[in-house]
Amino acid sequence: MSKNVFFLKRSKILACVFTTLLIFLCLAIIGISYAQSVEEKEKMKIIQIINPHPEFSLRLWLDKDTGATYNPGEKITIFFQVVRDCFVTLYNYDTKGRVKIIFPNQYSPQILVKAGEVNTFEGQIDPSAQPGIEYVQGFATRRPISNISKGLMPELNKDYKTFTQQFKGIIQPLPPTDWVTSNLLSYVITPIIPPQSYGSISVNSNPKGAEIYLDDVFEGLTPLRLDNINSGQRGIKIVMSGYQEWTSYISVLPSQTTKVSADLMPQQSYGSISVNSNPKGAKVYLDNVYKGLTPLRLGNINSGERDIKIVMSGYKEWTGYISILPSQTTQVSADLMPQQSYGSISVNSNPKGAKVYLDNAYKGLTPLRLDNINSGQRGIKIVMSGYQEWTSYISILPSQTTKVFADLMSQQSYGSISVSCDQSGAKIFLDGTYKKTTSTNPVILENVEDGYHELTVIKDSFRTWVEDIVVYFGEESSVDVTMTELF
């Protein structure tokens, strides 16, 4: 019985202690929440800049209902609408008290907003955002008060109090009819439990060799595989000189490889082109777009390889590729060639069947007709075995036929005759034609056509000597003449 009483008392004591601790814990949570609530109310009071007498309005709303919550890295869409044409600027106040401009930006440069149109800003919660409340406030003015920002959500000030004080000095001096503030948007950033598992990232780029930054930490050059990466949302940036920076957020999943491929865009830079032609007045086409007549100078041309074409009636088209370099002038000079026109040639020969060569290129046998021959001076040659080669220069006229006739001459071949005679002073006749007189040494008759000939030797008081002989091409025929004396 006494044991039961002891245990009963101990149980009551423990229950009292637990209840007391629970009460203290609740009070602590309530105190922290109350402190946070007071701090947020004070922050909202500082942020808000109110125009007491606005003549128009600017309304903001989220893609989620009132009390919206977002995770770090989650996409967020903000809608805004004005009742009159004006210039709109949107500011973000994050959980660390930093101020960023989110509109206008390089992706949405048009700051003049039309009345009644519903406009959007699509962004992403900073993956490294701390839990807490973020705010968005907009300002609409009759004239612009901000420039287009470079990048998405650049930081303007690390302290919202300092920024608000400075901004009041800009907006409040304006006439009340020239500006208005929007309703103050707020949403809660919820904490994400750190990933406990790892994945991989495979990164490629075109062109290769670009720098890779993961959460702003340099990792290496593309192509690259990154292993043992904590799963979750990660920011990746790919940078290469001469190309636009490529950025994105990726999801790394446990035990999986996330593939990233970036087609880098060249940074726009400009040069000039100076175009001349001979003769002048030719049409200039750049990338098949007409630009004007030579001489011509073209400025603000995107750098890189470009196609250029120069055209003039009666001349051959001139084409080429040129490299436009930043801040430099590329010189182009085109000597235009007259456009080719065509004629024909009709070739005959006597005898027929002779070979025809035009500019030393064999074309066929006579009779022959050659069409589509470029106009101008051309060399022609007609060749046949046993006949002398026939050559000439002819003029080919556009759309006309030039006639060529070759009367081929037989090709001569020669030999010689050596005449030895026992009598000096005798006269030598070849085919009835006197040639020479004999002497004590042999007499040579040169350049005698090959073939059969009649050789006659005459001397007073001696019988006439007559004989048929054969002369061969390139050879010497020998004849011994013995004269018979008359009684």
Rosetta blueprint (number, residue, H / E / L):
1 M L
2 S H
3 K H
4 N H
5 V H
6 F H
7 F H
8 L H
9 K H
10 R H
11 S H
12 K H
13 I H
14 L H
15 A H
16 C H
17 V H
18 F H
19 T H
20 T H
21 L H
22 L H
23 I H
24 F H
25 L H
26 C H
27 L H
28 A H
29 I H
30 I H
31 G H
32 I H
33 S H
34 Y H
35 A H
36 Q H
37 S H
38 V H
39 E H
40 E H
41 K H
42 E H
43 K H
44 M H
45 K H
46 I H
47 I H
48 Q L
49 I L
50 I L
51 N L
52 P L
53 H L
54 P L
55 E L
56 F L
57 S L
58 L E
59 R E
60 L E
61 W E
62 L E
63 D L
64 K L
65 D L
66 T L
67 G L
68 A L
69 T E
70 Y E
71 N L
72 P L
73 G L
74 E L
75 K E
76 I E
77 T E
78 I E
79 F E
80 F E
81 Q E
82 V E
83 V L
84 R L
85 D L
86 C E
87 F E
88 V E
89 T E
90 L E
91 Y E
92 N E
93 Y E
94 D L
95 T L
96 K L
97 G L
98 R L
99 V E
100 K E
101 I E
102 I E
103 F E
104 P L
105 N E
106 Q L
107 Y L
108 S E
109 P L
110 Q L
111 I L
112 L E
113 V E
114 K L
115 A L
116 G L
117 E L
118 V L
119 N E
120 T E
121 F E
122 E E
123 G E
124 Q E
125 I L
126 D L
127 P L
128 S L
129 A L
130 Q L
131 P L
132 G E
133 I E
134 E E
135 Y E
136 V E
137 Q E
138 G E
139 F E
140 A E
141 T E
142 R L
143 R L
144 P L
145 I L
146 S L
147 N L
148 I L
149 S E
150 K L
151 G L
152 L L
153 M L
154 P L
155 E E
156 L E
157 N E
158 K L
159 D L
160 Y H
161 K H
162 T H
163 F H
164 T H
165 Q H
166 Q H
167 F H
168 K H
169 G H
170 I H
171 I H
172 Q L
173 P L
174 L L
175 P L
176 P H
177 T H
178 D H
179 W E
180 V E
181 T E
182 S L
183 N L
184 L L
185 L E
186 S E
187 Y E
188 V E
189 I E
190 T L
191 P L
192 I L
193 I L
194 P L
195 P L
196 Q L
197 S L
198 Y E
199 G E
200 S E
201 I E
202 S E
203 V E
204 N E
205 S E
206 N E
207 P L
208 K L
209 G L
210 A L
211 E E
212 I E
213 Y E
214 L E
215 D L
216 D L
217 V E
218 F E
219 E E
220 G E
221 L E
222 T L
223 P L
224 L E
225 R E
226 L E
227 D E
228 N E
229 I E
230 N E
231 S L
232 G E
233 Q E
234 R E
235 G E
236 I E
237 K E
238 I E
239 V E
240 M L
241 S L
242 G L
243 Y E
244 Q L
245 E L
246 W E
247 T E
248 S E
249 Y E
250 I E
251 S E
252 V E
253 L L
254 P L
255 S L
256 Q L
257 T E
258 T E
259 K E
260 V E
261 S E
262 A E
263 D E
264 L L
265 M L
266 P E
267 Q L
268 Q L
269 S L
270 Y E
271 G E
272 S E
273 I E
274 S E
275 V E
276 N E
277 S E
278 N E
279 P L
280 K L
281 G L
282 A L
283 K E
284 V E
285 Y E
286 L E
287 D L
288 N L
289 V E
290 Y E
291 K E
292 G E
293 L E
294 T L
295 P L
296 L E
297 R E
298 L E
299 G E
300 N E
301 I E
302 N E
303 S L
304 G E
305 E E
306 R E
307 D E
308 I E
309 K E
310 I E
311 V E
312 M L
313 S L
314 G L
315 Y E
316 K L
317 E L
318 W E
319 T E
320 G E
321 Y E
322 I E
323 S E
324 I E
325 L L
326 P L
327 S L
328 Q L
329 T E
330 T E
331 Q E
332 V E
333 S E
334 A E
335 D E
336 L L
337 M L
338 P E
339 Q L
340 Q L
341 S L
342 Y E
343 G E
344 S E
345 I E
346 S E
347 V E
348 N E
349 S E
350 N E
351 P L
352 K L
353 G L
354 A L
355 K E
356 V E
357 Y E
358 L E
359 D L
360 N L
361 A E
362 Y E
363 K E
364 G E
365 L E
366 T L
367 P L
368 L E
369 R E
370 L E
371 D E
372 N E
373 I E
374 N E
375 S L
376 G E
377 Q E
378 R E
379 G E
380 I E
381 K E
382 I E
383 V E
384 M L
385 S L
386 G L
387 Y E
388 Q L
389 E L
390 W E
391 T E
392 S E
393 Y E
394 I E
395 S E
396 I E
397 L L
398 P L
399 S L
400 Q L
401 T E
402 T E
403 K E
404 V E
405 F E
406 A E
407 D E
408 L L
409 M L
410 S E
411 Q L
412 Q L
413 S L
414 Y E
415 G E
416 S E
417 I E
418 S E
419 V E
420 S E
421 C E
422 D L
423 Q L
424 S L
425 G L
426 A L
427 K E
428 I E
429 F E
430 L E
431 D L
432 G L
433 T E
434 Y E
435 K E
436 K E
437 T E
438 T L
439 S L
440 T L
441 N L
442 P L
443 V E
444 I E
445 L E
446 E E
447 N E
448 V E
449 E E
450 D L
451 G E
452 Y E
453 H E
454 E E
455 L E
456 T E
457 V E
458 I E
459 K L
460 D L
461 S L
462 F E
463 R L
464 T L
465 W E
466 V E
467 E E
468 D E
469 I E
470 V E
471 V E
472 Y L
473 F L
474 G L
475 E L
476 E E
477 S E
478 S E
479 V E
480 D E
481 V E
482 T L
483 M L
484 T L
485 E E
486 L L
487 F L
